[in-house]
């Protein structure tokens, strides 16, 4: 027996429409998330059966997904906008949304999106956590640099060392500013310790992953960029071509055309913001040794400026990484295939 469950999920409650192939009758229920035992009991009653649970993507559903995984349910996450396109009426409420999701599950039209594995989710969470810590550390350093500059002391990058912090502590400041300086210096040391701890964990993950090692043979791609590429793309075979990959990451240009007028605008920025950041930064290192990427950078720089040139290099780097992951080759083999293709023309 198969159980199909359509869930209209919200932060505080969920509305459910479900159907079992044995009974064949749609039943409805509303569960309050303030009573987690009731939620668990409902899904636990179908233990030993094939249970397919479909709901729209949500940032509040992490605990719900973990619960369903624990109970052995099959999780289908749908694209919210695509699901809404199937609605027959403009009237919208929780019950209608749950019924619509259930109907799509039964018809086989549910617009299912890719769901990351537990290992990929863990790595991506750690990468985002490190990025937040680095931003906090940068804010603290900028505050301390301004404090030192206002007293005539230029420290620049010295604040990342203990010697620079000692020089800052020797400045005569009013009592209130002195207390702020001491607290910010202590916070800076704590943030540095936490960043180092996360980076050690990420370095261990990168060192044990063959895919990351393969990507790191390309100029500019380090352990963080490699991890972000591997665990964001995850299954390269699910992309039909490189254009699908650039669209998934948000590097595809937005087109606004009508009639005889055709206009290509900025990139869509629809995908992973963190991966785009890493690729643009990695591209600036890659152009120092990779002549093909350097030519792309210079060509776009003359026509469109520095910012767009960096994005163009990042997009090329993404396509290269996709090919290396898909074909399971390193940078040397990628270059050899390119030379062979050019010489055969």
C-alpha positions in Angstrom: 0.0 0.0 0.0 1.2 3.5 -0.9 0.3 6.6 1.1 0.4 10.0 -0.7 0.5 13.0 1.6 0.2 16.6 0.4 1.4 19.1 3.0 0.8 22.9 3.0 3.7 23.6 5.4 4.0 26.8 7.5 6.3 27.7 10.4 3.7 27.1 13.1 1.3 24.6 11.5 0.7 22.3 8.5 -2.4 21.4 6.6 -2.5 17.9 5.3 -4.5 16.1 2.5 -3.7 12.4 2.3 -4.8 9.3 0.5 -4.0 5.6 0.8 -4.3 3.3 -2.2 -6.1 0.8 -0.1 -9.0 3.1 1.0 -8.9 5.5 -2.0 -10.6 8.3 0.0 -9.0 11.7 0.5 -8.7 12.8 4.2 -7.7 16.1 5.6 -6.1 17.2 8.9 -4.4 20.2 10.4 -1.4 19.7 12.8 0.0 22.3 15.2 3.8 22.4 15.4 3.5 23.4 19.0 2.6 19.7 19.6 5.5 17.8 18.1 4.4 14.5 19.5 1.1 14.8 17.5 3.0 15.4 14.3 5.2 12.4 14.9 2.3 10.2 15.8 0.5 11.0 12.5 3.4 10.0 10.3 4.4 7.1 12.5 1.1 5.4 12.0 2.1 4.6 8.4 5.3 2.7 9.5 6.1 -0.2 7.2 4.3 1.3 4.2 5.6 3.4 1.2 4.9 7.0 2.2 5.4 9.8 -0.2 5.2 13.3 1.4 5.2 16.3 -0.9 5.4 20.0 0.1 6.7 23.3 -1.1 10.3 24.3 -0.5 10.6 26.2 2.8 13.4 27.5 5.0 11.6 26.4 8.2 11.2 22.7 7.3 14.6 21.4 8.3 13.3 19.7 11.5 10.3 18.3 9.5 12.6 16.8 6.9 14.7 15.2 9.6 11.6 13.7 11.2 10.4 12.2 7.9 13.8 10.8 7.2 13.9 9.2 10.6 10.5 7.6 10.0 11.5 6.3 6.5 9.2 8.5 4.5 10.0 9.5 0.9 10.4 13.3 0.7 9.4 15.3 -2.4 10.1 19.0 -2.3 8.3 21.1 -5.0 9.0 24.4 -6.7 6.5 26.8 -5.1 5.9 29.0 -8.2 5.6 26.0 -10.5 3.0 24.4 -8.1 0.9 27.5 -8.1 0.7 27.5 -11.9 -1.3 24.3 -11.8 -4.0 25.9 -9.6 -7.4 26.1 -11.4 -8.8 29.0 -9.3 -7.3 32.2 -8.0 -8.8 31.6 -4.6 -6.1 30.3 -2.3 -6.2 28.9 1.2 -4.3 26.2 3.1 -6.8 23.4 2.4 -6.8 24.2 -1.4 -3.0 24.3 -1.4 -2.7 20.9 0.3 -5.3 19.4 -2.1 -3.4 20.8 -5.1 -0.1 19.2 -3.9 -1.8 15.9 -3.3 -3.5 16.0 -6.8 -0.1 16.7 -8.4 1.4 13.8 -6.6 -1.3 11.4 -7.8 -1.1 12.7 -11.4 2.7 12.5 -11.6 2.9 16.3 -12.4 4.5 17.3 -9.1 7.3 19.8 -10.0 10.0 18.1 -7.9 13.3 19.9 -7.2 16.6 18.4 -6.3 17.1 17.7 -2.6 20.6 17.7 -1.2 21.9 14.7 0.7 22.6 14.9 4.4 26.4 15.1 3.8 26.1 17.9 1.3 23.7 19.9 3.6 26.2 19.6 6.4 29.2 20.9 4.3 27.1 23.8 2.8 25.9 24.8 6.3 29.5 24.9 7.5 30.6 27.0 4.5 27.8 29.4 5.2 28.6 29.5 8.9 32.3 30.3 8.1 31.2 33.1 5.7 29.1 34.7 8.5 32.0 34.5 10.9 34.4 36.1 8.4 31.9 38.9 7.8 31.7 39.5 11.6 35.5 39.5 11.9 35.8 42.0 9.0 33.3 44.3 10.8 35.3 44.1 14.0 38.6 44.8 12.2 37.2 47.8 10.4 35.9 49.3 13.7 39.3 48.8 15.3 41.1 50.3 12.3 38.9 53.4 12.4 39.6 53.7 16.1 43.3 53.5 15.5 43.3 55.9 12.5 41.3 58.5 14.5 44.3 58.6 17.0 46.9 58.9 14.2 48.0 55.2 14.2 47.9 53.3 10.9 47.8 49.5 11.4 46.3 48.3 8.0 46.6 44.5 8.1 48.6 44.3 11.3 45.4 43.7 13.4 45.4 40.1 12.3 48.5 39.5 14.4 48.9 39.7 18.2 51.6 42.3 17.8 49.2 44.6 16.0 46.6 44.1 18.8 49.2 45.0 21.4 50.0 48.2 19.6 46.3 49.1 19.5 46.0 48.4 23.3 48.8 50.9 24.0 46.9 53.9 22.5 45.5 56.3 25.1 41.8 56.5 24.8 38.9 57.9 26.8 37.5 55.4 29.3 34.4 54.5 27.1 36.4 54.0 23.9 39.1 52.1 25.8 36.5 49.7 27.1 35.1 49.3 23.6 38.6 48.6 22.2 39.3 45.9 24.8 36.0 44.2 24.1 36.5 44.3 20.3 40.0 42.9 20.6 38.7 40.0 22.7 35.9 39.4 20.2 38.4 39.5 17.3 40.5 36.7 19.0 37.4 34.6 19.7 36.2 35.0 16.1 39.6 34.0 14.8 39.6 30.9 16.9 36.1 29.9 15.6 37.0 30.6 12.0 40.2 28.4 12.3 38.2 25.6 13.8 35.6 25.6 11.0 38.4 25.8 8.4 40.1 22.8 9.9 36.9 20.8 9.6 36.4 21.9 6.0 40.0 21.2 5.1 39.6 17.6 6.4 36.5 17.2 4.3 38.3 18.6 1.2 41.3 16.4 1.8 39.3 13.2 1.9 37.1 14.0 -1.2 38.5 12.8 -4.6 36.3 15.2 -6.5 37.6 18.2 -4.6 41.2 17.0 -5.2 40.4 16.8 -8.9 39.0 20.3 -9.0 42.0 21.7 -7.1 44.3 20.9 -10.0 42.7 23.9 -11.8 44.4 27.2 -11.0 42.5 29.3 -8.5 40.2 26.6 -7.1 41.1 26.0 -3.4 39.5 23.7 -0.8 36.6 26.0 0.0 35.7 26.7 -3.7 36.1 23.0 -4.5 33.8 21.9 -1.6 31.2 24.5 -2.6 31.2 23.3 -6.2 31.0 19.6 -5.4 28.2 19.9 -2.8 26.2 22.5 -4.7 26.2 20.7 -8.0 26.3 17.3 -6.2 25.1 15.2 -9.2 26.6 16.7 -12.4 24.7 14.2 -14.5 21.4 15.8 -13.6 22.4 18.8 -15.8 21.8 18.3 -19.5 24.5 20.8 -20.6 26.6 23.7 -19.3 23.9 26.3 -19.9 21.7 24.5 -17.4 24.5 24.7 -14.8 25.1 28.4 -15.3 21.3 29.0 -14.9 21.2 26.8 -11.8 24.0 28.9 -10.1 22.6 32.2 -11.4 25.2 33.1 -13.9 22.8 33.2 -16.8 22.0 36.6 -18.3 18.4 38.0 -18.0 16.8 38.7 -21.4 14.3 41.4 -21.9 13.3 41.3 -25.6 10.2 42.4 -27.5 9.6 42.5 -31.3 12.8 43.5 -33.1 14.4 44.8 -29.9 16.7 42.3 -28.1 18.3 43.2 -24.8 20.5 41.0 -22.6 20.9 42.4 -19.1 22.7 41.4 -15.9 22.9 37.9 -14.5 19.8 36.4 -12.9 21.4 35.7 -9.5 18.9 32.9 -8.9 21.2 30.2 -7.5 23.7 29.9 -4.8 25.1 33.3 -3.8 28.0 31.7 -1.9 29.1 29.7 -4.9 29.0 32.7 -7.2 31.2 34.6 -4.6 33.7 31.8 -4.5 33.9 31.4 -8.3 34.4 35.2 -8.9 37.2 35.2 -6.2 38.8 32.1 -7.6 38.7 33.5 -11.1 40.9 36.4 -10.1 43.6 34.0 -9.1 43.1 31.8 -12.1 43.7 34.6 -14.7 47.2 35.0 -13.4 48.3 31.6 -14.9 45.5 30.5 -17.2 46.0 32.3 -20.6 42.5 31.5 -21.9 40.8 32.9 -18.9 43.1 36.0 -18.9 42.1 36.7 -22.5 38.4 36.4 -21.6 39.0 38.9 -18.8 40.8 41.4 -20.9 38.3 41.2 -23.7 35.3 41.8 -21.4 37.2 44.4 -19.4 37.7 46.7 -22.4 34.0 46.5 -23.4 32.1 46.2 -20.1 34.3 47.0 -17.2 36.0 45.3 -14.3 32.9 44.0 -12.5 31.4 42.2 -15.5 34.8 40.9 -16.5 35.1 39.1 -13.1 31.7 37.6 -13.6 32.5 36.4 -17.1 35.6 34.6 -15.8 33.6 33.1 -12.9 31.1 31.7 -15.3 33.8 30.2 -17.5 35.4 28.7 -14.4 32.0 27.1 -13.4 31.6 25.5 -16.8 35.1 24.1 -16.6 34.5 22.7 -13.1 31.2 21.1 -14.3 33.0 19.4 -17.2 35.8 18.1 -14.9 33.2 16.7 -12.4 31.0 15.2 -15.1 33.8 13.5 -17.0 35.9 12.8 -13.9 39.0 14.4 -15.3 41.6 16.8 -13.9 42.8 20.1 -15.3 45.6 18.6 -17.3 43.2 16.2 -19.1 40.8 19.1 -19.6 43.5 21.2 -21.4 44.6 18.2 -23.4 41.1 17.6 -24.8 40.8 21.3 -25.6 44.1 21.2 -27.6 43.1 18.0 -29.4 39.7 19.5 -30.4 41.4 22.7 -31.8 44.0 20.8 -33.7 41.5 18.5 -35.4 39.7 21.4 -37.0 
